[in-house]
């Protein structure tokens, strides 16, 4: 049997797993805690020589020898995945193994990379134990140093250390050879939802550590039953059994000594326990860290000083909840892969820090490391910034689901070592991080004897944390009940969130929910409301943080991002990897802004708006709201007429308090037609590690109880109506409006010689599909043909009366081969001022039982002059919003451009909708254009692209701008849902086959004569 197919060999000559830590020669250097100041350290990242082979057996003889001629080898960057550096094949799949399932065997054609480099070993390594550490290699590999075979390892996302002390030449050049296999028996345990990428993709490090020092240690920093005192326990093992003195010194966050204690190590072990009175707690909201220094002395000489951050917190089960520091916390979490659009799974510490900072700025408090342990950097950052972690084992066997025997190897005892080893190596490396709340045994691998054993061992290794595994469907072993994408409503689903609430006897989390694919996710608020309402529902983790697009360029240099299937990879789950809250260029998606709002730390309620009294409810589990200043403003449309700020009083976590804002409504002179809103912004008073003072973490808005009806205007002037063949023209002093009497629609609106509209309102039921439509797009297109619309004109009537033209058009609107339809009536009134009053009414008719149960949209579409790309509107903004994703929107006047309204999703799709609009102006750079307004409200969007352009484009580079602006006014836009993987559109948010009426006014105008908002404030009354 080939060694890379032997699942019972976990490694050869690999050192036992241990905590990741640094060791220093002095206390001063230990406080810097940087690799440079350790006893001896060398980073072996950089350019290596590389040979790519179709199979390991094709390796040239003696390739591992020191004198092997590398002149013909290529250069490759380490860390790096070879696929993104031009070797092998890019392949994305969520589910499938890319070869026949016959565990533990893998293909004969097994892409293999041989890596070689030389490195100089300085005198600082002399007398030390020299360790070669690989932080991540996919999938399995052999190692040689100076021509001598050292060992073998696998488990791609686990660290591996090798003792090469006796092979290294001090003060000389040395060489290392690594042969990496893309496929191994371990691949059966590494079928995660991501690109298949191979090679040495994490750091390679050479360590020189004292031979008499500490080999490993475990820190337990718990709290007593009153959550008052810290219970600190340190268990350490030394590299030799010889006697040594170990001093334990604990410093607080200000560097002051809390205690010092010296113990004698005997038989190679030492243990220290102490009570820290009135210990500061660690939580994601208040991540207080102590500094532990462990100084080893022998014969009166300092051997080493080891620093370790310590956070006191207590985790325990409490019936149907789990508690952190006595509180049934709520996870507001993200699933996070290691990912970079240029470098694959190579992610620098600086990128991880950007992720953590951004998450904190968007109110995220938890990460699930899907579906493997991350680089060790992440854990230090989560300790420091404050982020709860579910640390997940590098284990997923998803492809077996399609065999009908999902637990094929999961329930096979011969695979126990492979399963348990991956978990124990993760726990050993990460055990000292306070940010880790749960150990996760893996993902989507069914359940069987190997998971029972993993649970047992995890509890034995660490009784202070909880064990998570979603695949334990009956919650036989796991401490928490975890589900994925559990629906809120569906008459055909046997198991919904309400069933969990009624039946679960353990705390519940959604380890994945609200699939953030493309435009979405929807329903974030509905889930969060449930979490807040039920203690046992302890939150969840959005899938996922980052779009996994591959940075690419067209021939003319335009950047775009490729996804599955773009590399000839088959089978592929295509754009299913474009499912993040961050776009590949790190731009936060509209969905991330929505999530920030939904999980914000302050819930604001109006008590008495006339008197300025509001109630603030803290959504924090530990922190006080006195860290915030509230900035308030009273807006009259686009003008702030009153405003100020005040520091919040102490409002402890999970409590509410009323405050009074010092504004006066009595002082406001109410303007006709204006809208008045109170806007609140909760901003940090002081700088924090993750955001500057003034950073906004929560908002609120209330419509004020003041209003005066707009000015009534009776249009005056002369209107000339002429008919020429099939065209009807209404002409005034400086405008004309043309109708096509065959199709019954406006074909032209001209003001001051400028054609502001080239296609008038026409009913549409279609919008470009979104990623969350992927499960229903075939039904929409191939059953209901909703993208193939027809409007059949049944009657056109018009009459001129008192300088007004009234046009009435009756139509039937439906789609190809459909027996259902809307009976639609368009009613137009052209005023002598150039205003056009428009009503569009629809009644469900025909074979109504054959109609779809929801429509993508119900609205009208128009074409405007291409110069009219300046946009102002009063409605929800500034970002796009939809019926089930509107919490982040605030009513106000916003300015933008047509380009600025466009959300550039990796896969082009419906975007840019704005709800509850009172008016929109579209003008050119000289202020000429039109205003669309209503006494009710409508949705609007404006784009350079027709729906079919977005539908047909597979990448952003496929889009070509039209020579006109597509302008939509909608009665209703359908909700988003997360049906790409999860809940479809909730019934209350759907655009249905229902009677509708859409009323609005079109006013060609020049803003040198009147502002858009004043146009909108008018109330047109016919004489």
Secondary structure, DSSP 4 states (H G I P E B T S, - for coil): --GGG-TT--EESPPPP------BSSHHHHHH--GGGBSEEEE--EEEEEEEESSGGGPPTTTTSTT---TTSEEEEES--GGGGTSS---EESS--SS--BTTB--SS--EEEEEEEEE--GGGTTEEEEEEES-EESEEEEEETTEEEEEEE-TTS-EEEE-GGGPPTTSEEEEEEEEES--GGGGGB--SEE---EE-S-EEEEEEETTSEEEEEEEEEE-TTS-SEEEEEEEEESSSS-EEEEEEEE-TTS-EEEEEEEEEBTTEEEEEEEETTPPBB-SSSB--EEEEEEEEETTEEEEEEEEEE-B--EEEETTEEEETTB---EEEEE----BTTTBT---HHHHHHHHHHHHHTT--EEE-TTS---HHHHHHHHHHT-EEEEE-S-B-GGGGGGT-TTTTTT-GGGHHHHHHHHHHHHHHHTT-TTEEEEE--BS----HHHHHHHHHHHHH-TTSEEE-TT-TT-SS-SSEEEES-BS--TT-S-BHHHHHHH--S-EEEEEES---SS----HHHHHHHHHH-TTEEEEEES-SB--PEEEE-TT--EEEE-TTTTS-SS--GGGG---SB-TTSPBPHHHHHHHHHT-SEEEEEEETTTTEEEEEE--SS--GGGEEEEEEEEETTEEEEEEEEE-----TT-EEEEE----STT--PPTT--EEEEEEEEESS--SSS-TT-EEEEEEEE-S---PPPEE---S--EEEEETTEEEEE-SSEEEEEETTT-SEEEEEETTEEEEEEEEEEE------GGGTTTHHIIIIIS-TTSEEEEEEEEEEEEETTEEEEEEEEEEEETT-SEEEEEEEEEEE-TTSEEEEEEEEEEEESGGGS-S-BSEEEEEEEEETT--EEEEEEEESS--BTTB-TT-EEEEEEEEHHHH----SS--S---EEEEEEEEEE-TTSEEEEEEEEEEEEEEEESS-HHHHHH-SSGGG----SEEEEEEEEEEPP---TTSS----GGG-B-S--EEEEEEEEEEETTTS-HHHHHH-EE---
